[in-house]
């Protein structure tokens, strides 16, 4: 990663986290990726929407980093976001499929190499979607709408 500007070093930890979240919307994918890497060990629930937004993007290197953030410590934050925003969740899943189809299903027109992701199940974005879907189904199966029974 590039050097962190000197001004950022004087920020509090919470300010740094918030700034990194804002940088996740930067137009430069390398900056988005490097700032996401700074958030890997963070579990604050307010960062989840910023990171979740990256799932619906086409930069595969970012998806591999995002995959590391969805873990036992953060999965409940993602499931809450999904369940509170079902329309957004469906839109994100559609974007993942669309980007796979356009960018990863077939070899790039400049390349003679075969695609690594001919099957959607091999694409990291789809693997993240499936993991979140399975965790959501498992969580919903373990509780009823009236509480734990």
C-alpha positions in Angstrom: 0.0 0.0 0.0 1.1 3.6 -0.5 2.3 5.6 2.4 -0.5 6.9 4.7 -0.4 10.6 4.6 1.0 12.2 7.7 -2.3 14.0 8.5 -4.0 10.7 8.8 -1.6 9.5 11.5 -3.0 12.1 13.9 -6.6 10.8 13.6 -8.2 8.7 16.2 -8.8 5.0 15.5 -12.5 5.6 14.8 -11.7 8.5 12.5 -9.3 6.3 10.5 -11.9 3.6 10.2 -14.5 6.2 8.9 -12.0 7.7 6.5 -11.1 4.2 5.1 -14.8 3.5 4.6 -15.1 6.7 2.6 -12.1 5.8 0.5 -13.9 2.5 -0.4 -16.0 4.7 -2.8 -12.9 6.2 -4.5 -12.8 5.9 -8.3 -9.4 4.2 -8.2 -9.7 0.5 -7.6 -6.2 0.3 -6.2 -7.1 2.8 -3.5 -10.4 1.0 -2.7 -8.5 -2.3 -2.4 -5.7 -0.8 -0.2 -8.3 0.9 2.1 -10.3 -2.3 2.4 -7.2 -4.1 3.4 -6.9 -1.7 6.3 -10.4 -2.7 7.5 -9.9 -6.4 7.4 -9.6 -6.8 11.2 -12.4 -4.3 12.0 -15.7 -5.6 13.2 -17.7 -2.3 13.8 -21.1 -2.9 12.3 -21.3 0.6 10.7 -18.5 -0.4 8.2 -20.5 -3.3 6.8 -22.6 -1.3 4.2 -19.4 0.3 2.9 -17.7 -3.0 2.4 -20.8 -4.8 1.3 -21.1 -2.3 -1.6 -17.8 -3.7 -3.0 -19.4 -7.1 -3.5 -21.5 -5.6 -6.4 -18.4 -4.4 -8.2 -16.3 -6.0 -11.0 -12.8 -5.7 -9.6 -12.0 -9.3 -8.7 -8.9 -8.5 -6.6 -11.2 -6.5 -4.2 -13.6 -9.4 -4.0 -10.7 -11.6 -2.7 -9.9 -9.1 0.0 -13.6 -8.7 0.8 -13.9 -12.4 1.2 -11.4 -12.2 4.1 -13.6 -9.7 5.9 -16.7 -11.9 5.9 -15.8 -14.2 8.8 -17.1 -15.5 12.1 -16.7 -12.1 13.7 -18.5 -10.1 11.1 -21.0 -12.5 9.4 -23.9 -11.4 11.7 -23.4 -7.8 10.6 -23.7 -8.9 6.9 -26.7 -11.0 7.6 -28.5 -8.1 9.4 -27.7 -5.9 6.4 -29.1 -8.5 4.0 -32.3 -9.1 6.0 -32.9 -5.4 6.6 -32.3 -4.6 2.9 -33.6 -7.5 0.8 -34.1 -5.4 -2.3 -30.5 -4.2 -2.1 -29.3 -7.8 -1.5 -31.1 -9.0 -4.6 -29.7 -6.1 -6.6 -26.2 -7.0 -5.4 -26.6 -10.6 -6.3 -27.7 -9.6 -9.8 -24.7 -7.4 -10.2 -22.4 -10.2 -9.2 -23.9 -12.4 -11.8 -23.8 -9.7 -14.4 -20.2 -8.8 -13.8 -19.2 -12.5 -13.9 -21.0 -12.9 -17.2 -19.4 -9.8 -18.8 -15.9 -9.9 -17.4 -15.1 -13.4 -16.2 -17.2 -16.0 -17.9 -15.4 -15.8 -21.2 -11.8 -14.9 -21.9 -11.1 -11.2 -22.3 -11.1 -10.2 -26.0 -7.4 -9.3 -25.7 -6.5 -12.7 -24.3 -6.1 -16.1 -25.8 -6.2 -17.7 -22.4 -9.2 -19.7 -21.3 -11.4 -18.1 -18.6 -10.7 -19.4 -15.0 -14.3 -18.7 -14.1 -16.3 -20.3 -16.9 -18.5 -21.9 -14.2 -20.1 -19.2 -12.0 -19.6 -21.4 -8.9 -15.8 -20.9 -9.4 -16.1 -17.1 -9.3 -15.2 -15.6 -5.9 -18.2 -13.2 -6.1 -20.6 -16.1 -6.4 -18.8 -18.0 -3.7 -19.3 -15.1 -1.3 -23.0 -14.9 -2.3 -23.4 -18.6 -1.6 -21.7 -18.3 1.7 -23.9 -15.4 2.8 -27.0 -17.2 1.5 -26.1 -20.4 3.4 -25.4 -18.5 6.6 -28.6 -16.7 6.3 -30.6 -19.9 5.8 -28.8 -21.5 8.7 -29.5 -18.5 10.9 -33.2 -18.3 9.9 -33.6 -22.0 10.5 -32.2 -21.7 14.1 -34.7 -19.0 15.2 -38.3 -18.4 14.6 -40.0 -15.1 14.3 -41.2 -15.5 17.9 -37.7 -16.0 19.3 -35.6 -19.1 20.0 -37.7 -22.2 20.4 
